[in-house]
Amino acid sequence: MSTLTEKIKHEFLKALPPTIFFFVILHIVALIRALMIRGTGISFPTSGSVLLASLVLGKSVLVADMLPFINRFPDKPLVWNVSWKTLMYALVALVVHYLERLYEYWKEAPGLMAANHDLWAEINWPRFWAVQILLVTLIFNYCVIAELGRVIGRGRLKTIFFGPLPPPRD
């Protein structure tokens, strides 16, 4: 295989676990949001838009992990890095969640400032914060799993979680 093909395969395999994780949790969030707004006439994201968002988030996590300030505490107990990364990813999730709501209002408003004003006047804050709490909890779980994988190795974590793989057949 060429080095370009190897590099693409390597990047794809690195992006696969966070992408699958975010695909599942974003579907959970979409389902919960749909249940919370049932009967209001508001539509919720389709599986295709959730797939696109999870692809973006999966790659974003890998890019963020390359930034020097993300892995601030590699030699301290895992709780330090897990807490720090959860905070960083949760702040990004908060901004994205707010911008997602803002976009919904912007489609109907004459401008961005009017949309923001309408959003602040009409948003259901308990629902917004409920979804945000759910996202933070799921992001925390991702960070715990990712940090355990970093420390003990992805192969070992996979073996611990799924059990030993059967020997390859000839």
MDTraj code that builds the backbone (N, CA, C; nanometers):
import mdtraj as md
import numpy as np

residues = "MET SER THR LEU THR GLU LYS ILE LYS HIS GLU PHE LEU LYS ALA LEU PRO PRO THR ILE PHE PHE PHE VAL ILE LEU HIS ILE VAL ALA LEU ILE ARG ALA LEU MET ILE ARG GLY THR GLY ILE SER PHE PRO THR SER GLY SER VAL LEU LEU ALA SER LEU VAL LEU GLY LYS SER VAL LEU VAL ALA ASP MET LEU PRO PHE ILE ASN ARG PHE PRO ASP LYS PRO LEU VAL TRP ASN VAL SER TRP LYS THR LEU MET TYR ALA LEU VAL ALA LEU VAL VAL HIS TYR LEU GLU ARG LEU TYR GLU TYR TRP LYS GLU ALA PRO GLY LEU MET ALA ALA ASN HIS ASP LEU TRP ALA GLU ILE ASN TRP PRO ARG PHE TRP ALA VAL GLN ILE LEU LEU VAL THR LEU ILE PHE ASN TYR CYS VAL ILE ALA GLU LEU GLY ARG VAL ILE GLY ARG GLY ARG LEU LYS THR ILE PHE PHE GLY PRO LEU PRO PRO PRO ARG ASP".split()
xyz = np.array([
    [0.0831, -0.1184, 0.0000],
    [0.0000, 0.0000, 0.0000],
    [0.0870, 0.1240, 0.0000],
    [0.0370, 0.2286, -0.0614],
    [0.1126, 0.3533, -0.0646],
    [0.1062, 0.4203, 0.0721],
    [0.1980, 0.5124, 0.0953],
    [0.1993, 0.5818, 0.2239],
    [0.0742, 0.6671, 0.2412],
    [0.0209, 0.7230, 0.1332],
    [-0.1020, 0.8012, 0.1424],
    [-0.2190, 0.7131, 0.1847],
    [-0.2300, 0.5958, 0.1250],
    [-0.3363, 0.5023, 0.1609],
    [-0.3209, 0.4581, 0.3058],
    [-0.1993, 0.4303, 0.3481],
    [-0.1740, 0.3921, 0.4874],
    [-0.2141, 0.5044, 0.5829],
    [-0.1790, 0.6269, 0.5488],
    [-0.2119, 0.7422, 0.6326],
    [-0.3633, 0.7610, 0.6419],
    [-0.4331, 0.7479, 0.5302],
    [-0.5791, 0.7608, 0.5299],
    [-0.6418, 0.6508, 0.6150],
    [-0.5921, 0.5283, 0.5993],
    [-0.6441, 0.4164, 0.6789],
    [-0.6191, 0.4405, 0.8271],
    [-0.4988, 0.4869, 0.8621],
    [-0.4642, 0.5152, 1.0016],
    [-0.5571, 0.6217, 1.0609],
    [-0.5771, 0.7311, 0.9875],
    [-0.6639, 0.8394, 1.0348],
    [-0.8087, 0.7928, 1.0474],
    [-0.8537, 0.7126, 0.9524],
    [-0.9893, 0.6600, 0.9573],
    [-1.0092, 0.5729, 1.0808],
    [-0.9138, 0.4837, 1.1073],
    [-0.9253, 0.3945, 1.2230],
    [-0.9167, 0.4712, 1.3546],
    [-0.8385, 0.5802, 1.3578],
    [-0.8323, 0.6634, 1.4783],
    [-0.9635, 0.7381, 1.5009],
    [-1.0282, 0.7815, 1.3931],
    [-1.1521, 0.8590, 1.4038],
    [-1.2745, 0.7708, 1.4280],
    [-1.2634, 0.6423, 1.4003],
    [-1.3786, 0.5535, 1.4106],
    [-1.4373, 0.5426, 1.5523],
    [-1.3581, 0.5160, 1.6579],
    [-1.4179, 0.5029, 1.7909],
    [-1.4932, 0.6288, 1.8382],
    [-1.4322, 0.7496, 1.8320],
    [-1.5115, 0.8647, 1.8770],
    [-1.6314, 0.8920, 1.7873],
    [-1.6203, 0.8625, 1.6590],
    [-1.7326, 0.8846, 1.5687],
    [-1.8483, 0.7916, 1.6033],
    [-1.8194, 0.6665, 1.6274],
    [-1.9242, 0.5715, 1.6667],
    [-1.9849, 0.6129, 1.8001],
    [-1.9003, 0.6510, 1.8950],
    [-1.9496, 0.6946, 2.0248],
    [-2.0446, 0.8136, 2.0096],
    [-2.0015, 0.9159, 1.9353],
    [-2.0855, 1.0346, 1.9193],
    [-2.2092, 1.0052, 1.8352],
    [-2.2004, 0.9122, 1.7418],
    [-2.3175, 0.8725, 1.6645],
    [-2.4243, 0.8155, 1.7576],
    [-2.3830, 0.7299, 1.8490],
    [-2.4777, 0.6696, 1.9434],
    [-2.5320, 0.7747, 2.0395],
    [-2.4432, 0.8558, 2.1005],
    [-2.4938, 0.9505, 2.2009],
    [-2.5773, 1.0616, 2.1380],
    [-2.5449, 1.1032, 2.0167],
    [-2.6267, 1.2065, 1.9527],
    [-2.7644, 1.1521, 1.9161],
    [-2.7723, 1.0242, 1.8845],
    [-2.9042, 0.9642, 1.8636],
    [-2.9824, 0.9584, 1.9952],
    [-2.9138, 0.9285, 2.1033],
    [-2.9796, 0.9284, 2.2336],
    [-3.0314, 1.0688, 2.2658],
    [-2.9478, 1.1697, 2.2445],
    [-2.9886, 1.3077, 2.2706],
    [-3.1054, 1.3460, 2.1797],
    [-3.0992, 1.3105, 2.0516],
    [-3.2075, 1.3428, 1.9585],
    [-3.3377, 1.2748, 2.0002],
    [-3.3277, 1.1510, 2.0445],
    [-3.4461, 1.0785, 2.0898],
    [-3.5053, 1.1454, 2.2141],
    [-3.4201, 1.1815, 2.3081],
    [-3.4693, 1.2460, 2.4302],
    [-3.5320, 1.3812, 2.3975],
    [-3.4661, 1.4575, 2.3103],
    [-3.5239, 1.5867, 2.2691],
    [-3.6584, 1.5658, 2.2008],
    [-3.6686, 1.4635, 2.1166],
    [-3.7949, 1.4363, 2.0476],
    [-3.9039, 1.4005, 2.1481],
    [-3.8685, 1.3219, 2.2477],
    [-3.9662, 1.2865, 2.3502],
    [-4.0071, 1.4085, 2.4336],
    [-3.9116, 1.4983, 2.4565],
    [-3.9408, 1.6181, 2.5360],
    [-4.0294, 1.7165, 2.4602],
    [-4.0197, 1.7203, 2.3272],
    [-4.0966, 1.8176, 2.2504],
    [-4.2124, 1.7535, 2.1756],
    [-4.2433, 1.6307, 2.2101],
    [-4.3510, 1.5576, 2.1439],
    [-4.4813, 1.6373, 2.1504],
    [-4.5432, 1.6503, 2.0378],
    [-4.6701, 1.7207, 2.0320],
    [-4.6582, 1.8711, 2.0106],
    [-4.5356, 1.9232, 2.0007],
    [-4.5195, 2.0670, 1.9830],
    [-4.5088, 2.1048, 1.8364],
    [-4.4964, 2.0068, 1.7476],
    [-4.4838, 2.0356, 1.6056],
    [-4.3412, 2.0686, 1.5633],
    [-4.2449, 2.0625, 1.6542],
    [-4.1052, 2.0907, 1.6231],
    [-4.0403, 1.9620, 1.5754],
    [-3.9677, 1.9696, 1.4658],
    [-3.9026, 1.8499, 1.4138],
    [-3.7694, 1.8284, 1.4843],
    [-3.7232, 1.7050, 1.4808],
    [-3.5928, 1.6738, 1.5385],
    [-3.5021, 1.6199, 1.4297],
    [-3.3688, 1.6188, 1.4546],
    [-3.2739, 1.5825, 1.3487],
    [-3.2951, 1.4411, 1.2958],
    [-3.2687, 1.4246, 1.1683],
    [-3.2749, 1.2915, 1.1084],
    [-3.1447, 1.2181, 1.1362],
    [-3.1464, 1.0904, 1.1080],
    [-3.0273, 1.0095, 1.1303],
    [-2.9106, 1.0584, 1.0451],
    [-2.9398, 1.1095, 0.9272],
    [-2.8343, 1.1612, 0.8390],
    [-2.7629, 1.2811, 0.8988],
    [-2.8386, 1.3738, 0.9578],
    [-2.7742, 1.4905, 1.0182],
    [-2.6975, 1.4512, 1.1440],
    [-2.7470, 1.3506, 1.2155],
    [-2.6744, 1.3012, 1.3324],
    [-2.5444, 1.2342, 1.2877],
    [-2.5480, 1.1615, 1.1773],
    [-2.4268, 1.0985, 1.1238],
    [-2.3241, 1.2044, 1.0860],
    [-2.3676, 1.3079, 1.0178],
    [-2.2769, 1.4157, 0.9792],
    [-2.2168, 1.4835, 1.1030],
    [-2.3005, 1.5117, 1.2012],
    [-2.2510, 1.5747, 1.3247],
    [-2.1525, 1.4834, 1.3959],
    [-2.1779, 1.3531, 1.3992],
    [-2.0862, 1.2615, 1.4683],
    [-1.9545, 1.2485, 1.3930],
    [-1.9568, 1.2554, 1.2601],
    [-1.8319, 1.2544, 1.1839],
    [-1.7487, 1.3794, 1.2157],
    [-1.8155, 1.4934, 1.2209],
    [-1.7460, 1.6178, 1.2545],
    [-1.6913, 1.6117, 1.3965],
    [-1.7732, 1.5668, 1.4919],
    [-1.7285, 1.5592, 1.6314],
    [-1.6167, 1.4574, 1.6495],
    [-1.6281, 1.3435, 1.5823],
    [-1.5233, 1.2416, 1.5934],
    [-1.3885, 1.2945, 1.5487],
    [-1.3853, 1.3634, 1.4370],
    [-1.2590, 1.4210, 1.3872],
    [-1.2173, 1.5396, 1.4734],
    [-1.3133, 1.6174, 1.5225],
    [-1.2815, 1.7323, 1.6082],
    [-1.2123, 1.6892, 1.7374],
    [-1.2578, 1.5781, 1.7935],
    [-1.1950, 1.5273, 1.9156],
    [-1.0495, 1.4907, 1.8875],
    [-1.0240, 1.4279, 1.7736],
    [-0.8861, 1.3910, 1.7397],
    [-0.7994, 1.5147, 1.7185],
    [-0.8542, 1.6160, 1.6530],
    [-0.7795, 1.7405, 1.6340],
    [-0.7554, 1.8079, 1.7689],
    [-0.8587, 1.8131, 1.8520],
    [-0.8444, 1.8754, 1.9847],
    [-0.7407, 1.8018, 2.0683],
    [-0.7367, 1.6703, 2.0576],
    [-0.6397, 1.5927, 2.1349],
    [-0.4953, 1.6227, 2.0949],
    [-0.4751, 1.6788, 1.9762],
    [-0.3396, 1.7148, 1.9329],
    [-0.2969, 1.8511, 1.9884],
    [-0.3927, 1.9300, 2.0374],
    [-0.3586, 2.0607, 2.0935],
    [-0.2861, 2.0418, 2.2263],
    [-0.1812, 2.1199, 2.2511],
    [-0.1014, 2.0978, 2.3718],
    [-0.1772, 2.1210, 2.5026],
    [-0.2752, 2.2105, 2.5045],
    [-0.3436, 2.2395, 2.6309],
    [-0.4539, 2.1391, 2.6641],
    [-0.4887, 2.0495, 2.5726],
    [-0.5937, 1.9515, 2.6005],
    [-0.5428, 1.8416, 2.6930],
    [-0.4255, 1.7902, 2.6676],
    [-0.3687, 1.6828, 2.7504],
    [-0.2772, 1.7453, 2.8548],
    [-0.3353, 1.8262, 2.9427],
    [-0.2589, 1.9058, 3.0386],
    [-0.1967, 1.8250, 3.1512],
    [-0.2588, 1.7173, 3.1892],
    [-0.2163, 1.6461, 3.3091],
    [-0.1886, 1.4982, 3.2807],
    [-0.0982, 1.4675, 3.1873],
    [-0.0776, 1.3268, 3.1515],
    [-0.0111, 1.2440, 3.2610],
    [0.0609, 1.3080, 3.3524],
    [0.1333, 1.2331, 3.4551],
    [0.0631, 1.2342, 3.5904],
    [-0.0534, 1.2939, 3.5976],
    [-0.1304, 1.2969, 3.7225],
    [-0.2351, 1.1860, 3.7169],
    [-0.3025, 1.1631, 3.8293],
    [-0.4119, 1.0635, 3.8250],
    [-0.5133, 1.0979, 3.7152],
    [-0.5775, 0.9970, 3.6622],
    [-0.6676, 1.0147, 3.5476],
    [-0.7774, 1.1167, 3.5709],
    [-0.8195, 1.1334, 3.6943],
    [-0.9285, 1.2264, 3.7223],
    [-0.8947, 1.3687, 3.6758],
    [-0.7675, 1.4065, 3.6761],
    [-0.7275, 1.5401, 3.6324],
    [-0.7553, 1.5588, 3.4834],
    [-0.7010, 1.4685, 3.4021],
    [-0.7207, 1.4806, 3.2572],
    [-0.8672, 1.4595, 3.2195],
    [-0.9344, 1.3655, 3.2835],
    [-1.0760, 1.3416, 3.2543],
    [-1.1572, 1.4665, 3.2851],
    [-1.1336, 1.5269, 3.3998],
    [-1.2078, 1.6477, 3.4382],
    [-1.1779, 1.7628, 3.3430],
    [-1.0499, 1.7818, 3.3114],
    [-1.0107, 1.8911, 3.2226],
    [-1.0709, 1.8734, 3.0832],
    [-1.0575, 1.7538, 3.0279],
    [-1.1108, 1.7297, 2.8939],
    [-1.2634, 1.7388, 2.8921],
    [-1.3271, 1.6885, 2.9964],
    [-1.4726, 1.7002, 3.0047],
    [-1.5136, 1.8463, 3.0052],
    [-1.4430, 1.9288, 3.0812],
    [-1.4730, 2.0719, 3.0841],
    [-1.4549, 2.1346, 2.9464],
    [-1.3438, 2.1054, 2.8805],
    [-1.3167, 2.1644, 2.7490],
    [-1.4208, 2.1198, 2.6457],
    [-1.4470, 1.9904, 2.6394],
    [-1.5438, 1.9394, 2.5421],
    [-1.6853, 1.9872, 2.5760],
    [-1.7167, 1.9973, 2.7060],
    [-1.8497, 2.0443, 2.7470],
    [-1.8707, 2.1906, 2.7094],
    [-1.7664, 2.2714, 2.7201],
    [-1.7784, 2.4116, 2.6784],
    [-1.8053, 2.4204, 2.5282],
    [-1.7360, 2.3395, 2.4510],
    [-1.7608, 2.3371, 2.3069],
    [-1.9032, 2.2886, 2.2798],
    [-1.9467, 2.1848, 2.3510],
    [-2.0824, 2.1322, 2.3327],
    [-2.1865, 2.2390, 2.3692],
    [-2.1595, 2.3169, 2.4730],
    [-2.2512, 2.4238, 2.5132],
    [-2.2651, 2.5273, 2.4018],
    [-2.1529, 2.5687, 2.3453],
    [-2.1552, 2.6675, 2.2370],
    [-2.2282, 2.6108, 2.1149],
    [-2.1960, 2.4875, 2.0775],
    [-2.2600, 2.4259, 1.9615],
    [-2.4101, 2.4089, 1.9864],
    [-2.4470, 2.3663, 2.1060],
    [-2.5880, 2.3476, 2.1415],
    [-2.6627, 2.4808, 2.1325],
    [-2.6029, 2.5876, 2.1841],
    [-2.6654, 2.7201, 2.1773],
    [-2.6758, 2.7673, 2.0323],
    [-2.5687, 2.7499, 1.9549],
    [-2.5706, 2.7921, 1.8143],
    [-2.6735, 2.7127, 1.7331],
    [-2.6913, 2.5875, 1.7687],
    [-2.7926, 2.5049, 1.7019],
    [-2.9319, 2.5626, 1.7268],
    [-2.9593, 2.6008, 1.8504],
    [-3.0885, 2.6641, 1.8829],
    [-3.1002, 2.7996, 1.8133],
    [-2.9908, 2.8758, 1.8129],
    [-2.9905, 3.0079, 1.7496],
    [-3.0208, 2.9956, 1.6002],
    [-2.9648, 2.8965, 1.5355],
    [-2.9882, 2.8756, 1.3928],
    [-3.1369, 2.8530, 1.3648],
    [-3.2034, 2.7758, 1.4523],
    [-3.3466, 2.7504, 1.4354],
    [-3.4253, 2.8816, 1.4358],
    [-3.3876, 2.9741, 1.5226],
    [-3.4562, 3.1038, 1.5294],
    [-3.4138, 3.1956, 1.4152],
    [-3.2899, 3.1826, 1.3713],
    [-3.2373, 3.2687, 1.2657],
    [-3.3090, 3.2439, 1.1327],
    [-3.3537, 3.1203, 1.1125],
    [-3.4266, 3.0885, 0.9893],
    [-3.5540, 3.1715, 0.9769],
    [-3.6147, 3.2111, 1.0895],
    [-3.7403, 3.2856, 1.0903],
    [-3.7206, 3.4354, 1.1138],
    [-3.6091, 3.4746, 1.1727],
    [-3.5871, 3.6141, 1.2107],
    [-3.5220, 3.6919, 1.0967],
    [-3.5369, 3.8269, 1.0981],
    [-3.4765, 3.9089, 0.9933],
    [-3.3237, 3.9188, 1.0030],
    [-3.2664, 3.8927, 1.1187],
    [-3.1220, 3.9013, 1.1340],
    [-3.0750, 3.8213, 1.2540],
    [-2.9441, 3.8144, 1.2701],
    [-2.8841, 3.7365, 1.3781],
    [-2.9200, 3.7931, 1.5156],
    [-2.9137, 3.9249, 1.5307],
    [-2.9447, 3.9844, 1.6612],
    [-3.0915, 3.9636, 1.6985],
    [-3.1800, 3.9762, 1.5998],
    [-3.3226, 3.9523, 1.6251],
    [-3.3457, 3.8062, 1.6634],
    [-3.2753, 3.7151, 1.5966],
    [-3.2867, 3.5725, 1.6284],
    [-3.2390, 3.5455, 1.7702],
    [-3.1279, 3.6070, 1.8080],
    [-3.0757, 3.5892, 1.9437],
    [-3.1744, 3.6430, 2.0468],
    [-3.2330, 3.7573, 2.0183],
    [-3.3333, 3.8157, 2.1095],
    [-3.4531, 3.7227, 2.1230],
    [-3.5033, 3.6716, 2.0101],
    [-3.6167, 3.5791, 2.0126],
    [-3.5813, 3.4518, 2.0889],
    [-3.4606, 3.4025, 2.0677],
    [-3.4165, 3.2819, 2.1372],
    [-3.4183, 3.3032, 2.2878],
    [-3.3602, 3.4140, 2.3326],
    [-3.3561, 3.4421, 2.4759],
    [-3.4962, 3.4605, 2.5339],
    [-3.5874, 3.5134, 2.4541],
    [-3.7234, 3.5368, 2.5017],
    [-3.8070, 3.4089, 2.5057],
    [-3.7790, 3.3159, 2.4155],
    [-3.8680, 3.2007, 2.3993],
    [-3.8086, 3.0657, 2.4374],
    [-3.6798, 3.0580, 2.4594],
    [-3.6190, 2.9266, 2.4829],
    [-3.6717, 2.8644, 2.6119],
    [-3.6866, 2.7362, 2.6077],
    [-3.7251, 2.6607, 2.7259],
    [-3.5943, 2.6236, 2.7973],
    [-3.5546, 2.7054, 2.8932],
    [-3.4248, 2.6866, 2.9587],
    [-3.4126, 2.5541, 3.0328],
    [-3.5168, 2.5094, 3.1029],
    [-3.5016, 2.3776, 3.1671],
    [-3.4712, 2.2659, 3.0668],
    [-3.5356, 2.2687, 2.9503],
    [-3.5092, 2.1677, 2.8477],
    [-3.3670, 2.1830, 2.7939],
    [-3.3253, 2.3074, 2.7690],
    [-3.1903, 2.3340, 2.7199],
    [-3.0868, 2.2781, 2.8173],
    [-3.1031, 2.3090, 2.9465],
    [-3.0059, 2.2627, 3.0457],
    [-3.0143, 2.1123, 3.0687],
    [-3.1341, 2.0541, 3.0532],
    [-3.1468, 1.9085, 3.0660],
    [-3.0651, 1.8384, 2.9573],
    [-3.0758, 1.8874, 2.8346],
    [-2.9973, 1.8298, 2.7248],
    [-2.8492, 1.8529, 2.7489],
    [-2.8138, 1.9701, 2.7987],
    [-2.6727, 2.0006, 2.8248],
    [-2.6157, 1.9086, 2.9339],
    [-2.6931, 1.8850, 3.0379],
    [-2.6496, 1.7930, 3.1448],
    [-2.6287, 1.6532, 3.0879],
    [-2.7201, 1.6103, 3.0028],
    [-2.7056, 1.4797, 2.9380],
    [-2.5778, 1.4751, 2.8548],
    [-2.5524, 1.5799, 2.7769],
    [-2.4305, 1.5856, 2.6955],
    [-2.3047, 1.5814, 2.7821],
    [-2.3033, 1.6566, 2.8907],
    [-2.1861, 1.6582, 2.9787],
    [-2.1628, 1.5186, 3.0381],
    [-2.2694, 1.4526, 3.0779],
    [-2.2564, 1.3179, 3.1336],
    [-2.1989, 1.2217, 3.0299],
    [-2.2481, 1.2303, 2.9082],
    [-2.1986, 1.1412, 2.8031],
    [-2.0557, 1.1764, 2.7626],
    [-2.0237, 1.3051, 2.7590],
    [-1.8862, 1.3476, 2.7297],
    [-1.7916, 1.2992, 2.8394],
    [-1.8352, 1.3071, 2.9641],
    [-1.7542, 1.2564, 3.0752],
    [-1.7239, 1.1080, 3.0550],
    [-1.8264, 1.0312, 3.0179],
    [-1.8048, 0.8879, 2.9927],
    [-1.7044, 0.8659, 2.8808],
    [-1.7158, 0.9448, 2.7747],
    [-1.6194, 0.9333, 2.6649],
    [-1.4779, 0.9618, 2.7150],
    [-1.4625, 1.0674, 2.7930],
    [-1.3296, 1.1055, 2.8424],
    [-1.2708, 0.9979, 2.9330],
    [-1.3536, 0.9373, 3.0168],
    [-1.3059, 0.8290, 3.1036],
    [-1.2539, 0.7132, 3.0187],
    [-1.3334, 0.6723, 2.9203],
    [-1.2937, 0.5592, 2.8352],
    [-1.1682, 0.5936, 2.7553],
    [-1.1636, 0.7153, 2.6998],
    [-1.0476, 0.7554, 2.6190],
    [-0.9207, 0.7622, 2.7037],
    [-0.9297, 0.8140, 2.8247],
    [-0.8126, 0.8230, 2.9108],
    [-0.7670, 0.6852, 2.9573],
    [-0.8610, 0.5971, 2.9881],
    [-0.8221, 0.4600, 3.0224],
    [-0.7508, 0.3943, 2.9043],
    [-0.8027, 0.4162, 2.7845],
    [-0.7376, 0.3621, 2.6650],
    [-0.5982, 0.4183, 2.6450],
    [-0.5808, 0.5476, 2.6764],
    [-0.4492, 0.6107, 2.6617],
    [-0.3487, 0.5510, 2.7597],
    [-0.3935, 0.5261, 2.8824],
    [-0.3017, 0.4801, 2.9870],
    [-0.2720, 0.3306, 2.9762],
    [-0.3737, 0.2488, 2.9579],
    [-0.3496, 0.1038, 2.9567],
    [-0.3350, 0.0478, 2.8156],
    [-0.3620, 0.1305, 2.7151],
    [-0.3504, 0.0863, 2.5768],
    [-0.4855, 0.0446, 2.5218],
    [-0.5086, 0.0830, 2.3973],
    [-0.6383, 0.0539, 2.3358],
    [-0.6616, -0.0961, 2.3211],
    [-0.5555, -0.1697, 2.2868],
    [-0.5695, -0.3139, 2.2710],
    [-0.6063, -0.3820, 2.4013],
    [-0.5390, -0.3414, 2.5074],
    [-0.5683, -0.4003, 2.6395],
    [-0.7093, -0.3642, 2.6844],
    [-0.7493, -0.2380, 2.6628],
    [-0.8844, -0.1948, 2.7002],
    [-0.9887, -0.2744, 2.6224],
    [-0.9626, -0.2957, 2.4954],
    [-1.0549, -0.3732, 2.4123],
    [-1.0652, -0.5165, 2.4642],
    [-0.9517, -0.5747, 2.5012],
    [-0.9512, -0.7107, 2.5546],
    [-1.0239, -0.7176, 2.6884],
    [-1.0020, -0.6182, 2.7743],
    [-1.0702, -0.6144, 2.9039],
    [-1.2209, -0.6028, 2.8838],
    [-1.2610, -0.5192, 2.7900],
    [-1.4030, -0.4926, 2.7687],
    [-1.4731, -0.6054, 2.6944],
    [-1.4146, -0.6513, 2.5826],
    [-1.4800, -0.7495, 2.4984],
    [-1.4318, -0.8925, 2.5209],
    [-1.3234, -0.9084, 2.5952],
    [-1.2694, -1.0407, 2.6176],
    [-1.1623, -1.0724, 2.5143],
    [-1.0895, -1.1807, 2.5356],
    [-0.9850, -1.2169, 2.4400],
    [-1.0475, -1.2568, 2.3058],
    [-0.9794, -1.2174, 2.2026],
    [-1.0266, -1.2517, 2.0690],
    [-0.9884, -1.3961, 2.0376],
    [-1.0724, -1.4639, 1.9614],
    [-1.0359, -1.6012, 1.9234],
    [-0.9132, -1.5994, 1.8319],
    [-0.8366, -1.7060, 1.8338],
    [-0.7179, -1.7102, 1.7474],
    [-0.7604, -1.7022, 1.5997],
    [-0.6759, -1.6378, 1.5173],
    [-0.7115, -1.6279, 1.3756],
    [-0.7138, -1.7638, 1.3068],
    [-0.8075, -1.7816, 1.2136],
    [-0.8171, -1.9083, 1.1389],
    [-0.7255, -1.8996, 1.0179],
    [-0.6729, -2.0123, 0.9820],
    [-0.5846, -2.0163, 0.8635],
    [-0.6621, -2.0284, 0.7371],
])
top = md.Topology()
chain = top.add_chain()
for i, resn in enumerate(residues, 1):
    res = top.add_residue(resn, chain, resSeq=i)
    for name in ("N", "CA", "C"):
        top.add_atom(name, md.element.get_by_symbol(name[0]), res)
traj = md.Trajectory(xyz[None], top)
